[in-house]
Amino acid sequence: MSLTTDPRPPLPDWVLDAYEVLTNAITHGERGTHQRQVPSIPRDNAIEVLRTTDDVSLSLEDADHAVTRLLERGYLYEVDGELRVTTPSDD
């Protein structure tokens, strides 16, 4: 989404970078055996992805803060401890 059409409040660039990393991990990750399953990742795994990727360099606290901000601003939503992308990109 472009900045002019995105209705969500702006976030710092480093949080948006974390969002991009998580979106890729969620949408391109394993979906299990059921193909209709909504792509998701457990919150703990999301934080680990942010801590171990070469795309961003975050401490445990920063990774947790980024996930919290993305949830609070509606970029991600949580169902039964699993994070999902609110509006996945059209890749």
C-alpha positions in Angstrom: 0.0 0.0 0.0 1.3 3.5 -0.8 1.5 6.1 2.0 -1.3 8.1 0.3 -3.8 5.2 0.3 -2.8 3.5 3.5 -5.3 4.4 6.2 -3.2 3.0 9.1 -1.1 5.4 11.2 2.5 5.6 10.2 5.1 3.6 12.1 8.9 4.1 12.3 10.9 2.7 9.4 12.5 -0.1 11.6 9.1 -1.4 12.6 8.0 -1.3 8.9 11.1 -3.3 8.1 10.1 -5.8 10.7 6.7 -6.0 9.1 8.2 -6.8 5.7 10.3 -9.6 7.2 7.3 -11.0 9.1 5.0 -10.7 6.1 7.5 -12.7 4.0 7.9 -15.3 6.8 4.1 -15.6 7.2 3.0 -15.6 3.5 5.9 -17.7 2.2 6.3 -20.1 5.1 5.0 -23.6 5.6 1.2 -23.8 5.6 1.0 -27.4 6.9 -0.9 -30.1 5.1 -4.2 -28.3 4.8 -3.8 -25.9 1.8 -6.8 -23.7 2.8 -5.2 -22.9 6.1 -4.7 -19.2 6.7 -0.9 -18.4 6.7 0.2 -17.6 10.2 3.2 -17.9 12.6 3.3 -18.3 16.4 4.3 -15.0 18.1 7.4 -16.6 19.7 8.5 -17.8 16.2 7.9 -14.3 14.8 10.1 -12.7 17.4 12.8 -15.4 16.7 12.6 -14.6 13.0 13.1 -10.9 13.7 16.1 -11.7 15.9 17.8 -14.1 13.5 17.2 -12.5 10.0 19.9 -10.5 8.3 17.3 -8.0 7.1 16.9 -6.3 10.5 19.0 -6.3 13.6 16.8 -6.3 16.7 17.2 -7.2 20.3 14.6 -9.4 22.0 12.9 -6.3 23.5 12.9 -4.4 20.1 11.5 -7.5 18.3 8.7 -7.9 20.9 8.0 -4.1 20.7 7.8 -4.3 16.9 5.3 -7.2 17.0 3.2 -5.4 19.6 3.1 -2.1 17.6 2.2 -4.0 14.4 -0.7 -5.7 16.3 -1.8 -2.4 17.9 -1.9 -0.6 14.6 -3.7 -3.4 12.7 -0.8 -4.5 10.4 -1.1 -8.0 12.0 -3.8 -9.7 14.0 -3.6 -12.6 16.4 -5.8 -15.8 16.5 -5.0 -18.4 19.2 -1.4 -17.2 19.6 -0.8 -17.2 15.8 0.0 -14.0 14.0 -1.6 -13.3 10.6 -1.1 -10.5 8.1 -4.2 -8.2 7.9 -3.8 -7.3 4.3 -1.1 -9.4 2.5 0.6 -7.9 -0.5 -0.3 -9.0 -4.0 2.9 -10.8 -4.8 
